[in-house]
């Protein structure tokens, strides 16, 4: 697990962003815990969390609804009858975002590249502004020195990173949960590029609250719609999408409705949503590797707003 550095970064990002709440608990855990897991632990976990009110059975492709229902009634008879729903559990222990960074940066000079993630509190699945944040993620985009686009990407952040060669890779992320979310940028870079890269990320992210062009929004909307369609390339992704949407929205949103909501996002919407989630808001930071050159928390926090327009 420790070898998957991106997973480790996001694990620590959640632990600092949502500290002292269930969402901040590690999903990876130390290797010692994995070695001591027993059959009893697994059975107890399944009985506690795999309950009927929190489960959806989804199928797609060449299936008959009646046959699926018959099989489910026959096979899913021993589920836990715990009546607690996911919404009730969230109300009992809500997630609280805390602006912070991992107490001691995971400095490791044996790792050749530095990695860090900067995140703002995002939106829940059902938040009206969740679609706008998806468009904003597409506007910030992603970039890798191994990708074919090079310096000719649509995203201004990707262009700045590519032209100045200040990162090995970077990607914007937008993670939604039941009652909150995380929106930010994850990047990998050489140790001597961290200052310039951090400035580029904060400048382009904060700029969403000040200057947004119609062309950038149109490009991001089209890119988002195409990625959503390309993801539906078989029956397995379709079944997964049905199940996820039923759990999060209570229904499956048709593509026509989803695309209409995406097309309704314009530059004024982007600036309004950025003002809500980014402008002068607290951030969470996680970093590992040779990160001595990464600016401190106060430097990042100061750049969540501009004193000019």
Secondary structure, DSSP 8 states (H G I E B T S, - for coil): -TT-HHHHHHHHHHHHHTTTSGGGS-SS--HHHHHT--HHHHHHHHHHH-BGGG------SS--HHHHHHHHHHH--S-B-----HHHHHHHT------EE-SS-EE-TTSSSEEEEEEEE---TT-TTHHHHHHHHHHH-EEETTSTTTT--SSHHHHHHHHHT--SEEEEEEEE-SS-EEEEEEEEE-GGGHHHHHHHHHHHHHGGGT---HHHHHHHHHHHHHHHHHH--SHHHHHHHHHHHHHHTSS---HHHHHHHHHT--HHHHHHHHHHHTTT--EEEEEEES-TTS--HHHHHHTTS-S--
